[in-house]
């Protein structure tokens, strides 16, 4: 398992919180769109609404360049 996968597993609760806010508060999840244009406009409107939230969960992620050799 790569290091980025391990970090994301530890931060799963933050990722699930963001998904929950997008689905429930911004109403992104809707299964009966009549056209592709309506689907895209719903997604974009939800993401724009999410961008105006005053407080958003975040993951602090920094990479470091290393000259070490690793096996996997």
PQR file with spaces between the fields and no chain letter, atoms N, CA, C, O and H, PARSE charges and radii, in Angstrom:
ATOM       1  N    UNK     1       0.850   -1.181    0.000 -0.4000 1.5000
ATOM       2  CA   UNK     1       0.000    0.000    0.000 -0.0000 2.0000
ATOM       3  C    UNK     1       0.894    1.242    0.000  0.5500 1.7000
ATOM       4  O    UNK     1       1.851    1.325    0.770 -0.5500 1.4000
ATOM       5  N    UNK     2       0.582    2.181   -0.847 -0.4000 1.5000
ATOM       6  CA   UNK     2       1.417    3.377   -0.938 -0.0000 2.0000
ATOM       7  C    UNK     2       1.149    4.309    0.244  0.5500 1.7000
ATOM       8  O    UNK     2       0.138    4.191    0.937 -0.5500 1.4000
ATOM       9  H    UNK     2      -0.195    2.114   -1.472  0.4000 1.0000
ATOM      10  N    UNK     3       2.064    5.216    0.446 -0.4000 1.5000
ATOM      11  CA   UNK     3       1.944    6.144    1.568 -0.0000 2.0000
ATOM      12  C    UNK     3       0.722    7.046    1.413  0.5500 1.7000
ATOM      13  O    UNK     3       0.055    7.354    2.401 -0.5500 1.4000
ATOM      14  H    UNK     3       2.885    5.312   -0.117  0.4000 1.0000
ATOM      15  N    UNK     4       0.422    7.468    0.203 -0.4000 1.5000
ATOM      16  CA   UNK     4      -0.757    8.321    0.000 -0.0000 2.0000
ATOM      17  C    UNK     4      -2.037    7.568    0.333  0.5500 1.7000
ATOM      18  O    UNK     4      -2.976    8.158    0.868 -0.5500 1.4000
ATOM      19  H    UNK     4       0.963    7.218   -0.600  0.4000 1.0000
ATOM      20  N    UNK     5      -2.089    6.271    0.026 -0.4000 1.5000
ATOM      21  CA   UNK     5      -3.265    5.473    0.394 -0.0000 2.0000
ATOM      22  C    UNK     5      -3.397    5.359    1.909  0.5500 1.7000
ATOM      23  O    UNK     5      -4.505    5.426    2.441 -0.5500 1.4000
ATOM      24  H    UNK     5      -1.326    5.792   -0.408  0.4000 1.0000
ATOM      25  N    UNK     6      -2.290    5.191    2.600 -0.4000 1.5000
ATOM      26  CA   UNK     6      -2.331    5.108    4.066 -0.0000 2.0000
ATOM      27  C    UNK     6      -2.816    6.415    4.681  0.5500 1.7000
ATOM      28  O    UNK     6      -3.590    6.405    5.638 -0.5500 1.4000
ATOM      29  H    UNK     6      -1.389    5.136    2.169  0.4000 1.0000
ATOM      30  N    UNK     7      -2.365    7.534    4.134 -0.4000 1.5000
ATOM      31  CA   UNK     7      -2.795    8.841    4.644 -0.0000 2.0000
ATOM      32  C    UNK     7      -4.286    9.031    4.411  0.5500 1.7000
ATOM      33  O    UNK     7      -4.998    9.502    5.298 -0.5500 1.4000
ATOM      34  H    UNK     7      -1.736    7.542    3.356  0.4000 1.0000
ATOM      35  N    UNK     8      -4.761    8.670    3.231 -0.4000 1.5000
ATOM      36  CA   UNK     8      -6.182    8.827    2.923 -0.0000 2.0000
ATOM      37  C    UNK     8      -7.056    7.920    3.785  0.5500 1.7000
ATOM      38  O    UNK     8      -8.176    8.295    4.129 -0.5500 1.4000
ATOM      39  H    UNK     8      -4.183    8.287    2.511  0.4000 1.0000
ATOM      40  N    UNK     9      -6.564    6.738    4.137 -0.4000 1.5000
ATOM      41  CA   UNK     9      -7.329    5.870    5.034 -0.0000 2.0000
ATOM      42  C    UNK     9      -7.477    6.497    6.416  0.5500 1.7000
ATOM      43  O    UNK     9      -8.519    6.361    7.057 -0.5500 1.4000
ATOM      44  H    UNK     9      -5.654    6.433    3.857  0.4000 1.0000
ATOM      45  N    UNK    10      -6.441    7.177    6.869 -0.4000 1.5000
ATOM      46  CA   UNK    10      -6.527    7.851    8.161 -0.0000 2.0000
ATOM      47  C    UNK    10      -7.462    9.048    8.121  0.5500 1.7000
ATOM      48  O    UNK    10      -8.058    9.405    9.138 -0.5500 1.4000
ATOM      49  H    UNK    10      -5.594    7.288    6.348  0.4000 1.0000
ATOM      50  N    UNK    11      -7.594    9.659    6.976 -0.4000 1.5000
ATOM      51  CA   UNK    11      -8.417   10.853    6.835 -0.0000 2.0000
ATOM      52  C    UNK    11      -9.802   10.533    6.267  0.5500 1.7000
ATOM      53  O    UNK    11     -10.480   11.425    5.758 -0.5500 1.4000
ATOM      54  H    UNK    11      -7.110    9.369    6.151  0.4000 1.0000
ATOM      55  N    UNK    12     -10.217    9.294    6.349 -0.4000 1.5000
ATOM      56  CA   UNK    12     -11.488    8.884    5.759 -0.0000 2.0000
ATOM      57  C    UNK    12     -12.673    9.627    6.350  0.5500 1.7000
ATOM      58  O    UNK    12     -13.620    9.935    5.627 -0.5500 1.4000
ATOM      59  H    UNK    12      -9.665    8.569    6.762  0.4000 1.0000
ATOM      60  N    UNK    13     -12.649    9.921    7.634 -0.4000 1.5000
ATOM      61  CA   UNK    13     -13.776   10.619    8.259 -0.0000 2.0000
ATOM      62  C    UNK    13     -13.961   12.019    7.672  0.5500 1.7000
ATOM      63  O    UNK    13     -15.092   12.476    7.507 -0.5500 1.4000
ATOM      64  H    UNK    13     -11.879    9.670    8.222  0.4000 1.0000
ATOM      65  N    UNK    14     -12.866   12.696    7.358 -0.4000 1.5000
ATOM      66  CA   UNK    14     -12.962   14.023    6.746 -0.0000 2.0000
ATOM      67  C    UNK    14     -13.547   13.908    5.337  0.5500 1.7000
ATOM      68  O    UNK    14     -14.390   14.711    4.937 -0.5500 1.4000
ATOM      69  H    UNK    14     -11.947   12.325    7.491  0.4000 1.0000
ATOM      70  N    UNK    15     -13.093   12.908    4.596 -0.4000 1.5000
ATOM      71  CA   UNK    15     -13.603   12.704    3.239 -0.0000 2.0000
ATOM      72  C    UNK    15     -15.084   12.369    3.274  0.5500 1.7000
ATOM      73  O    UNK    15     -15.851   12.880    2.458 -0.5500 1.4000
ATOM      74  H    UNK    15     -12.408   12.255    4.921  0.4000 1.0000
ATOM      75  N    UNK    16     -15.497   11.520    4.202 -0.4000 1.5000
ATOM      76  CA   UNK    16     -16.913   11.162    4.325 -0.0000 2.0000
ATOM      77  C    UNK    16     -17.755   12.374    4.738  0.5500 1.7000
ATOM      78  O    UNK    16     -18.898   12.500    4.300 -0.5500 1.4000
ATOM      79  H    UNK    16     -14.874   11.104    4.865  0.4000 1.0000
ATOM      80  N    UNK    17     -17.212   13.261    5.568 -0.4000 1.5000
ATOM      81  CA   UNK    17     -17.928   14.465    5.970 -0.0000 2.0000
ATOM      82  C    UNK    17     -18.172   15.376    4.775  0.5500 1.7000
ATOM      83  O    UNK    17     -19.268   15.915    4.616 -0.5500 1.4000
ATOM      84  H    UNK    17     -16.283   13.159    5.924  0.4000 1.0000
ATOM      85  N    UNK    18     -17.162   15.548    3.942 -0.4000 1.5000
ATOM      86  CA   UNK    18     -17.319   16.384    2.747 -0.0000 2.0000
ATOM      87  C    UNK    18     -18.352   15.776    1.811  0.5500 1.7000
ATOM      88  O    UNK    18     -19.200   16.492    1.279 -0.5500 1.4000
ATOM      89  H    UNK    18     -16.272   15.110    4.072  0.4000 1.0000
ATOM      90  N    UNK    19     -18.293   14.469    1.602 -0.4000 1.5000
ATOM      91  CA   UNK    19     -19.282   13.812    0.754 -0.0000 2.0000
ATOM      92  C    UNK    19     -20.692   13.969    1.306  0.5500 1.7000
ATOM      93  O    UNK    19     -21.635   14.187    0.545 -0.5500 1.4000
ATOM      94  H    UNK    19     -17.604   13.888    2.034  0.4000 1.0000
ATOM      95  N    UNK    20     -20.841   13.861    2.616 -0.4000 1.5000
ATOM      96  CA   UNK    20     -22.154   14.016    3.239 -0.0000 2.0000
ATOM      97  C    UNK    20     -22.687   15.431    3.063  0.5500 1.7000
ATOM      98  O    UNK    20     -23.872   15.616    2.786 -0.5500 1.4000
ATOM      99  H    UNK    20     -20.075   13.685    3.233  0.4000 1.0000
ATOM     100  N    UNK    21     -21.822   16.436    3.221 -0.4000 1.5000
ATOM     101  CA   UNK    21     -22.260   17.824    3.024 -0.0000 2.0000
ATOM     102  C    UNK    21     -22.665   18.069    1.583  0.5500 1.7000
ATOM     103  O    UNK    21     -23.656   18.750    1.321 -0.5500 1.4000
ATOM     104  H    UNK    21     -20.859   16.286    3.446  0.4000 1.0000
ATOM     105  N    UNK    22     -21.906   17.519    0.648 -0.4000 1.5000
ATOM     106  CA   UNK    22     -22.248   17.710   -0.762 -0.0000 2.0000
ATOM     107  C    UNK    22     -23.576   17.037   -1.105  0.5500 1.7000
ATOM     108  O    UNK    22     -24.371   17.591   -1.864 -0.5500 1.4000
ATOM     109  H    UNK    22     -21.101   16.966    0.860  0.4000 1.0000
ATOM     110  N    UNK    23     -23.819   15.859   -0.556 -0.4000 1.5000
ATOM     111  CA   UNK    23     -25.049   15.138   -0.873 -0.0000 2.0000
ATOM     112  C    UNK    23     -26.266   15.753   -0.199  0.5500 1.7000
ATOM     113  O    UNK    23     -27.294   15.954   -0.846 -0.5500 1.4000
ATOM     114  H    UNK    23     -23.173   15.409    0.060  0.4000 1.0000
ATOM     115  N    UNK    24     -26.163   16.052    1.085 -0.4000 1.5000
ATOM     116  CA   UNK    24     -27.341   16.456    1.845 -0.0000 2.0000
ATOM     117  C    UNK    24     -27.588   17.958    1.867  0.5500 1.7000
ATOM     118  O    UNK    24     -28.728   18.392    1.698 -0.5500 1.4000
ATOM     119  H    UNK    24     -25.328   15.888    1.610  0.4000 1.0000
ATOM     120  N    UNK    25     -26.562   18.751    2.067 -0.4000 1.5000
ATOM     121  CA   UNK    25     -26.762   20.194    2.176 -0.0000 2.0000
ATOM     122  C    UNK    25     -26.811   20.841    0.796  0.5500 1.7000
ATOM     123  O    UNK    25     -27.676   21.677    0.531 -0.5500 1.4000
ATOM     124  H    UNK    25     -25.637   18.398    2.204  0.4000 1.0000
ATOM     125  N    UNK    26     -25.882   20.456   -0.086 -0.4000 1.5000
ATOM     126  CA   UNK    26     -25.830   21.057   -1.422 -0.0000 2.0000
ATOM     127  C    UNK    26     -26.717   20.332   -2.428  0.5500 1.7000
ATOM     128  O    UNK    26     -26.868   20.788   -3.561 -0.5500 1.4000
ATOM     129  H    UNK    26     -25.180   19.777    0.129  0.4000 1.0000
ATOM     130  N    UNK    27     -27.295   19.225   -2.030 -0.4000 1.5000
ATOM     131  CA   UNK    27     -28.235   18.448   -2.838 -0.0000 2.0000
ATOM     132  C    UNK    27     -27.649   18.049   -4.186  0.5500 1.7000
ATOM     133  O    UNK    27     -28.283   18.228   -5.226 -0.5500 1.4000
ATOM     134  H    UNK    27     -27.172   18.854   -1.110  0.4000 1.0000
ATOM     135  N    UNK    28     -26.440   17.509   -4.161 -0.4000 1.5000
ATOM     136  CA   UNK    28     -25.806   17.070   -5.402 -0.0000 2.0000
ATOM     137  C    UNK    28     -26.381   15.726   -5.858  0.5500 1.7000
ATOM     138  O    UNK    28     -26.548   15.502   -7.057 -0.5500 1.4000
ATOM     139  H    UNK    28     -25.925   17.364   -3.316  0.4000 1.0000
ATOM     140  N    UNK    29     -26.680   14.847   -4.929 -0.4000 1.5000
ATOM     141  CA   UNK    29     -27.153   13.519   -5.301 -0.0000 2.0000
ATOM     142  C    UNK    29     -28.625   13.582   -5.714  0.5500 1.7000
ATOM     143  O    UNK    29     -29.504   13.834   -4.889 -0.5500 1.4000
ATOM     144  H    UNK    29     -26.544   15.029   -3.955  0.4000 1.0000
ATOM     145  N    UNK    30     -28.869   13.357   -6.963 -0.4000 1.5000
ATOM     146  CA   UNK    30     -30.232   13.334   -7.499 -0.0000 2.0000
ATOM     147  C    UNK    30     -30.230   12.338   -8.640  0.5500 1.7000
ATOM     148  O    UNK    30     -29.445   12.481   -9.578 -0.5500 1.4000
ATOM     149  H    UNK    30     -28.156   13.152   -7.633  0.4000 1.0000
ATOM     150  N    UNK    31     -31.074   11.349   -8.586 -0.4000 1.5000
ATOM     151  CA   UNK    31     -30.964   10.234   -9.524 -0.0000 2.0000
ATOM     152  C    UNK    31     -31.818   10.361  -10.781  0.5500 1.7000
ATOM     153  O    UNK    31     -31.661    9.545  -11.689 -0.5500 1.4000
ATOM     154  H    UNK    31     -31.711   11.232   -7.825  0.4000 1.0000
ATOM     155  N    UNK    32     -32.701   11.328  -10.879 -0.4000 1.5000
ATOM     156  CA   UNK    32     -33.624   11.364  -12.014 -0.0000 2.0000
ATOM     157  C    UNK    32     -33.503   12.642  -12.831  0.5500 1.7000
ATOM     158  O    UNK    32     -34.455   13.415  -12.935 -0.5500 1.4000
ATOM     159  H    UNK    32     -32.828   11.991  -10.141  0.4000 1.0000
ATOM     160  N    UNK    33     -32.349   12.854  -13.397 -0.4000 1.5000
ATOM     161  CA   UNK    33     -32.177   13.997  -14.286 -0.0000 2.0000
ATOM     162  C    UNK    33     -32.737   13.640  -15.654  0.5500 1.7000
ATOM     163  O    UNK    33     -32.555   12.521  -16.133 -0.5500 1.4000
ATOM     164  H    UNK    33     -31.575   12.226  -13.311  0.4000 1.0000
ATOM     165  N    UNK    34     -33.411   14.583  -16.276 -0.4000 1.5000
ATOM     166  CA   UNK    34     -34.014   14.330  -17.586 -0.0000 2.0000
ATOM     167  C    UNK    34     -33.003   14.486  -18.719  0.5500 1.7000
ATOM     168  O    UNK    34     -33.186   13.916  -19.795 -0.5500 1.4000
ATOM     169  H    UNK    34     -33.558   15.493  -15.887  0.4000 1.0000
ATOM     170  N    UNK    35     -31.944   15.249  -18.487 -0.4000 1.5000
ATOM     171  CA   UNK    35     -30.938   15.415  -19.530 -0.0000 2.0000
ATOM     172  C    UNK    35     -29.558   15.575  -18.894  0.5500 1.7000
ATOM     173  O    UNK    35     -29.427   15.839  -17.699 -0.5500 1.4000
ATOM     174  H    UNK    35     -31.795   15.711  -17.613  0.4000 1.0000
ATOM     175  N    UNK    36     -28.554   15.410  -19.719 -0.4000 1.5000
ATOM     176  CA   UNK    36     -27.175   15.543  -19.244 -0.0000 2.0000
ATOM     177  C    UNK    36     -26.887   16.978  -18.814  0.5500 1.7000
ATOM     178  O    UNK    36     -26.143   17.202  -17.860 -0.5500 1.4000
ATOM     179  H    UNK    36     -28.660   15.195  -20.689  0.4000 1.0000
ATOM     180  N    UNK    37     -27.467   17.943  -19.509 -0.4000 1.5000
ATOM     181  CA   UNK    37     -27.257   19.355  -19.155 -0.0000 2.0000
ATOM     182  C    UNK    37     -27.808   19.655  -17.762  0.5500 1.7000
ATOM     183  O    UNK    37     -27.197   20.413  -17.008 -0.5500 1.4000
ATOM     184  H    UNK    37     -28.072   17.760  -20.284  0.4000 1.0000
ATOM     185  N    UNK    38     -28.944   19.077  -17.415 -0.4000 1.5000
ATOM     186  CA   UNK    38     -29.495   19.271  -16.071 -0.0000 2.0000
ATOM     187  C    UNK    38     -28.610   18.635  -15.011  0.5500 1.7000
ATOM     188  O    UNK    38     -28.441   19.184  -13.922 -0.5500 1.4000
ATOM     189  H    UNK    38     -29.440   18.462  -18.027  0.4000 1.0000
ATOM     190  N    UNK    39     -28.052   17.488  -15.331 -0.4000 1.5000
ATOM     191  CA   UNK    39     -27.144   16.815  -14.405 -0.0000 2.0000
ATOM     192  C    UNK    39     -25.915   17.682  -14.129  0.5500 1.7000
ATOM     193  O    UNK    39     -25.537   17.882  -12.975 -0.5500 1.4000
ATOM     194  H    UNK    39     -28.190   17.043  -16.216  0.4000 1.0000
ATOM     195  N    UNK    40     -25.293   18.193  -15.195 -0.4000 1.5000
ATOM     196  CA   UNK    40     -24.092   19.018  -15.038 -0.0000 2.0000
ATOM     197  C    UNK    40     -24.408   20.317  -14.312  0.5500 1.7000
ATOM     198  O    UNK    40     -23.632   20.748  -13.459 -0.5500 1.4000
ATOM     199  H    UNK    40     -25.599   18.030  -16.133  0.4000 1.0000
ATOM     200  N    UNK    41     -25.533   20.947  -14.633 -0.4000 1.5000
ATOM     201  CA   UNK    41     -25.872   22.205  -13.963 -0.0000 2.0000
ATOM     202  C    UNK    41     -26.142   21.971  -12.477  0.5500 1.7000
ATOM     203  O    UNK    41     -25.829   22.836  -11.658 -0.5500 1.4000
ATOM     204  H    UNK    41     -26.164   20.597  -15.325  0.4000 1.0000
ATOM     205  N    UNK    42     -26.714   20.824  -12.112 -0.4000 1.5000
ATOM     206  CA   UNK    42     -26.938   20.506  -10.703 -0.0000 2.0000
ATOM     207  C    UNK    42     -25.615   20.303   -9.976  0.5500 1.7000
ATOM     208  O    UNK    42     -25.440   20.784   -8.857 -0.5500 1.4000
ATOM     209  H    UNK    42     -26.968   20.122  -12.777  0.4000 1.0000
ATOM     210  N    UNK    43     -24.683   19.594  -10.606 -0.4000 1.5000
ATOM     211  CA   UNK    43     -23.367   19.375   -9.997 -0.0000 2.0000
ATOM     212  C    UNK    43     -22.632   20.704   -9.809  0.5500 1.7000
ATOM     213  O    UNK    43     -22.086   20.964   -8.736 -0.5500 1.4000
ATOM     214  H    UNK    43     -24.824   19.203  -11.516  0.4000 1.0000
ATOM     215  N    UNK    44     -22.617   21.528  -10.826 -0.4000 1.5000
ATOM     216  CA   UNK    44     -21.911   22.815  -10.746 -0.0000 2.0000
ATOM     217  C    UNK    44     -22.546   23.723   -9.703  0.5500 1.7000
ATOM     218  O    UNK    44     -21.832   24.385   -8.950 -0.5500 1.4000
ATOM     219  H    UNK    44     -23.060   21.317  -11.697  0.4000 1.0000
ATOM     220  N    UNK    45     -23.861   23.768   -9.646 -0.4000 1.5000
ATOM     221  CA   UNK    45     -24.535   24.605   -8.650 -0.0000 2.0000
ATOM     222  C    UNK    45     -24.229   24.124   -7.236  0.5500 1.7000
ATOM     223  O    UNK    45     -24.033   24.941   -6.336 -0.5500 1.4000
ATOM     224  H    UNK    45     -24.441   23.230  -10.258  0.4000 1.0000
ATOM     225  N    UNK    46     -24.186   22.817   -7.030 -0.4000 1.5000
ATOM     226  CA   UNK    46     -23.839   22.284   -5.714 -0.0000 2.0000
ATOM     227  C    UNK    46     -22.418   22.600   -5.315  0.5500 1.7000
ATOM     228  O    UNK    46     -22.161   22.937   -4.159 -0.5500 1.4000
ATOM     229  H    UNK    46     -24.345   22.153   -7.762  0.4000 1.0000
ATOM     230  N    UNK    47     -21.482   22.498   -6.253 -0.4000 1.5000
ATOM     231  CA   UNK    47     -20.084   22.814   -5.944 -0.0000 2.0000
ATOM     232  C    UNK    47     -19.884   24.302   -5.682  0.5500 1.7000
ATOM     233  O    UNK    47     -19.073   24.679   -4.837 -0.5500 1.4000
ATOM     234  H    UNK    47     -21.691   22.224   -7.192  0.4000 1.0000
ATOM     235  N    UNK    48     -20.611   25.143   -6.396 -0.4000 1.5000
ATOM     236  CA   UNK    48     -20.534   26.588   -6.138 -0.0000 2.0000
ATOM     237  C    UNK    48     -21.095   26.910   -4.759  0.5500 1.7000
ATOM     238  O    UNK    48     -20.522   27.718   -4.028 -0.5500 1.4000
ATOM     239  H    UNK    48     -21.270   24.837   -7.083  0.4000 1.0000
ATOM     240  N    UNK    49     -22.210   26.285   -4.400 -0.4000 1.5000
ATOM     241  CA   UNK    49     -22.785   26.498   -3.070 -0.0000 2.0000
ATOM     242  C    UNK    49     -21.814   26.033   -1.990  0.5500 1.7000
ATOM     243  O    UNK    49     -21.678   26.685   -0.955 -0.5500 1.4000
ATOM     244  H    UNK    49     -22.676   25.628   -4.993  0.4000 1.0000
ATOM     245  N    UNK    50     -21.135   24.901   -2.225 -0.4000 1.5000
ATOM     246  CA   UNK    50     -20.165   24.396   -1.253 -0.0000 2.0000
ATOM     247  C    UNK    50     -18.981   25.344   -1.110  0.5500 1.7000
ATOM     248  O    UNK    50     -18.435   25.490   -0.017 -0.5500 1.4000
ATOM     249  H    UNK    50     -21.245   24.371   -3.065  0.4000 1.0000
ATOM     250  N    UNK    51     -18.582   25.982   -2.191 -0.4000 1.5000
ATOM     251  CA   UNK    51     -17.431   26.887   -2.122 -0.0000 2.0000
ATOM     252  C    UNK    51     -17.717   28.122   -1.276  0.5500 1.7000
ATOM     253  O    UNK    51     -16.784   28.761   -0.788 -0.5500 1.4000
ATOM     254  H    UNK    51     -19.026   25.863   -3.079  0.4000 1.0000
ATOM     255  N    UNK    52     -18.999   28.472   -1.092 -0.4000 1.5000
ATOM     256  CA   UNK    52     -19.347   29.618   -0.263 -0.0000 2.0000
ATOM     257  C    UNK    52     -19.536   29.267    1.213  0.5500 1.7000
ATOM     258  O    UNK    52     -19.808   30.158    2.018 -0.5500 1.4000
ATOM     259  H    UNK    52     -19.756   27.953   -1.488  0.4000 1.0000
ATOM     260  N    UNK    53     -19.399   27.998    1.586 -0.4000 1.5000
ATOM     261  CA   UNK    53     -19.504   27.623    2.998 -0.0000 2.0000
ATOM     262  C    UNK    53     -18.373   28.300    3.767  0.5500 1.7000
ATOM     263  O    UNK    53     -17.233   28.313    3.303 -0.5500 1.4000
ATOM     264  H    UNK    53     -19.177   27.274    0.932  0.4000 1.0000
ATOM     265  N    UNK    54     -18.676   28.863    4.939 -0.4000 1.5000
ATOM     266  CA   UNK    54     -17.626   29.559    5.693 -0.0000 2.0000
ATOM     267  C    UNK    54     -16.589   28.611    6.302  0.5500 1.7000
ATOM     268  O    UNK    54     -15.425   28.981    6.458 -0.5500 1.4000
ATOM     269  H    UNK    54     -19.602   28.853    5.316  0.4000 1.0000
ATOM     270  N    UNK    55     -17.006   27.405    6.642 -0.4000 1.5000
ATOM     271  CA   UNK    55     -16.097   26.486    7.302 -0.0000 2.0000
ATOM     272  C    UNK    55     -16.143   25.151    6.580  0.5500 1.7000
ATOM     273  O    UNK    55     -17.179   24.487    6.540 -0.5500 1.4000
ATOM     274  H    UNK    55     -17.951   27.105    6.515  0.4000 1.0000
ATOM     275  N    UNK    56     -14.998   24.761    6.006 -0.4000 1.5000
ATOM     276  CA   UNK    56     -14.912   23.509    5.269 -0.0000 2.0000
ATOM     277  C    UNK    56     -13.856   22.617    5.919  0.5500 1.7000
ATOM     278  O    UNK    56     -12.800   23.103    6.324 -0.5500 1.4000
ATOM     279  H    UNK    56     -14.156   25.300    6.039  0.4000 1.0000
ATOM     280  N    UNK    57     -14.135   21.312    6.021 -0.4000 1.5000
ATOM     281  CA   UNK    57     -13.098   20.413    6.528 -0.0000 2.0000
ATOM     282  C    UNK    57     -11.948   20.323    5.539  0.5500 1.7000
ATOM     283  O    UNK    57     -12.154   20.442    4.332 -0.5500 1.4000
ATOM     284  H    UNK    57     -14.993   20.917    5.692  0.4000 1.0000
ATOM     285  N    UNK    58     -10.740   20.113    6.045 -0.4000 1.5000
ATOM     286  CA   UNK    58      -9.568   20.057    5.169 -0.0000 2.0000
ATOM     287  C    UNK    58      -8.606   18.984    5.656  0.5500 1.7000
ATOM     288  O    UNK    58      -8.603   18.609    6.829 -0.5500 1.4000
ATOM     289  H    UNK    58     -10.573   20.016    7.026  0.4000 1.0000
ATOM     290  N    UNK    59      -7.801   18.508    4.737 -0.4000 1.5000
ATOM     291  CA   UNK    59      -6.750   17.542    5.041 -0.0000 2.0000
ATOM     292  C    UNK    59      -5.419   18.246    4.831  0.5500 1.7000
ATOM     293  O    UNK    59      -5.145   18.758    3.746 -0.5500 1.4000
ATOM     294  H    UNK    59      -7.804   18.813    3.784  0.4000 1.0000
ATOM     295  N    UNK    60      -4.594   18.270    5.871 -0.4000 1.5000
ATOM     296  CA   UNK    60      -3.255   18.837    5.738 -0.0000 2.0000
ATOM     297  C    UNK    60      -2.339   17.742    5.199  0.5500 1.7000
ATOM     298  O    UNK    60      -2.032   16.770    5.889 -0.5500 1.4000
ATOM     299  H    UNK    60      -4.817   17.853    6.753  0.4000 1.0000
ATOM     300  N    UNK    61      -1.918   17.922    3.968 -0.4000 1.5000
ATOM     301  CA   UNK    61      -1.131   16.907    3.292 -0.0000 2.0000
ATOM     302  C    UNK    61       0.086   17.566    2.671  0.5500 1.7000
ATOM     303  O    UNK    61      -0.040   18.467    1.842 -0.5500 1.4000
ATOM     304  H    UNK    61      -2.168   18.712    3.408  0.4000 1.0000
ATOM     305  N    UNK    62       1.274   17.109    3.076 -0.4000 1.5000
ATOM     306  CA   UNK    62       2.512   17.645    2.531 -0.0000 2.0000
ATOM     307  C    UNK    62       3.392   16.496    2.092  0.5500 1.7000
ATOM     308  O    UNK    62       3.476   15.474    2.774 -0.5500 1.4000
ATOM     309  H    UNK    62       1.376   16.377    3.750  0.4000 1.0000
ATOM     310  N    UNK    63       4.042   16.657    0.962 -0.4000 1.5000
ATOM     311  CA   UNK    63       4.964   15.630    0.484 -0.0000 2.0000
ATOM     312  C    UNK    63       6.390   16.094    0.719  0.5500 1.7000
ATOM     313  O    UNK    63       6.690   17.288    0.699 -0.5500 1.4000
ATOM     314  H    UNK    63       3.973   17.486    0.408  0.4000 1.0000
ATOM     315  N    UNK    64       7.243   15.140    0.936 -0.4000 1.5000
ATOM     316  CA   UNK    64       8.657   15.431    1.123 -0.0000 2.0000
ATOM     317  C    UNK    64       9.442   14.630    0.086  0.5500 1.7000
ATOM     318  O    UNK    64       9.196   13.442   -0.123 -0.5500 1.4000
ATOM     319  H    UNK    64       7.000   14.170    0.952  0.4000 1.0000
ATOM     320  N    UNK    65      10.377   15.299   -0.547 -0.4000 1.5000
ATOM     321  CA   UNK    65      11.259   14.617   -1.491 -0.0000 2.0000
ATOM     322  C    UNK    65      12.402   14.001   -0.702  0.5500 1.7000
ATOM     323  O    UNK    65      13.037   14.663    0.119 -0.5500 1.4000
ATOM     324  H    UNK    65      10.576   16.264   -0.377  0.4000 1.0000
ATOM     325  N    UNK    66      12.651   12.739   -0.959 -0.4000 1.5000
ATOM     326  CA   UNK    66      13.690   12.014   -0.236 -0.0000 2.0000
ATOM     327  C    UNK    66      14.547   11.238   -1.231  0.5500 1.7000
ATOM     328  O    UNK    66      14.073   10.807   -2.283 -0.5500 1.4000
ATOM     329  H    UNK    66      12.136   12.201   -1.626  0.4000 1.0000
ATOM     330  N    UNK    67      15.791   11.074   -0.883 -0.4000 1.5000
ATOM     331  CA   UNK    67      16.688   10.301   -1.748 -0.0000 2.0000
ATOM     332  C    UNK    67      16.810    8.857   -1.260  0.5500 1.7000
ATOM     333  O    UNK    67      17.670    8.118   -1.740 -0.5500 1.4000
ATOM     334  H    UNK    67      16.176   11.424   -0.030  0.4000 1.0000
ATOM     335  N    UNK    68      15.966    8.448   -0.316 -0.4000 1.5000
ATOM     336  CA   UNK    68      16.010    7.090    0.188 -0.0000 2.0000
ATOM     337  C    UNK    68      15.437    6.118   -0.845  0.5500 1.7000
ATOM     338  O    UNK    68      14.545    6.456   -1.622 -0.5500 1.4000
ATOM     339  H    UNK    68      15.268    9.048    0.074  0.4000 1.0000
ATOM     340  N    UNK    69      15.968    4.933   -0.826 -0.4000 1.5000
ATOM     341  CA   UNK    69      15.464    3.868   -1.698 -0.0000 2.0000
ATOM     342  C    UNK    69      14.538    2.992   -0.852  0.5500 1.7000
ATOM     343  O    UNK    69      14.889    2.584    0.254 -0.5500 1.4000
ATOM     344  H    UNK    69      16.693    4.658   -0.195  0.4000 1.0000
ATOM     345  N    UNK    70      13.350    2.712   -1.393 -0.4000 1.5000
ATOM     346  CA   UNK    70      12.448    1.834   -0.657 -0.0000 2.0000
ATOM     347  C    UNK    70      12.039    0.670   -1.551  0.5500 1.7000
ATOM     348  O    UNK    70      12.079    0.771   -2.777 -0.5500 1.4000
ATOM     349  H    UNK    70      13.064    3.044   -2.293  0.4000 1.0000
ATOM     350  N    UNK    71      11.647   -0.434   -0.924 -0.4000 1.5000
ATOM     351  CA   UNK    71      11.386   -1.673   -1.658 -0.0000 2.0000
ATOM     352  C    UNK    71      10.015   -1.669   -2.317  0.5500 1.7000
ATOM     353  O    UNK    71       9.883   -2.127   -3.452 -0.5500 1.4000
ATOM     354  H    UNK    71      11.615   -0.516    0.072  0.4000 1.0000
ATOM     355  N    UNK    72       8.998   -1.167   -1.638 -0.4000 1.5000
ATOM     356  CA   UNK    72       7.650   -1.226   -2.203 -0.0000 2.0000
ATOM     357  C    UNK    72       7.007    0.117   -2.195  0.5500 1.7000
ATOM     358  O    UNK    72       5.865    0.257   -2.635 -0.5500 1.4000
ATOM     359  H    UNK    72       9.106   -0.796   -0.716  0.4000 1.0000
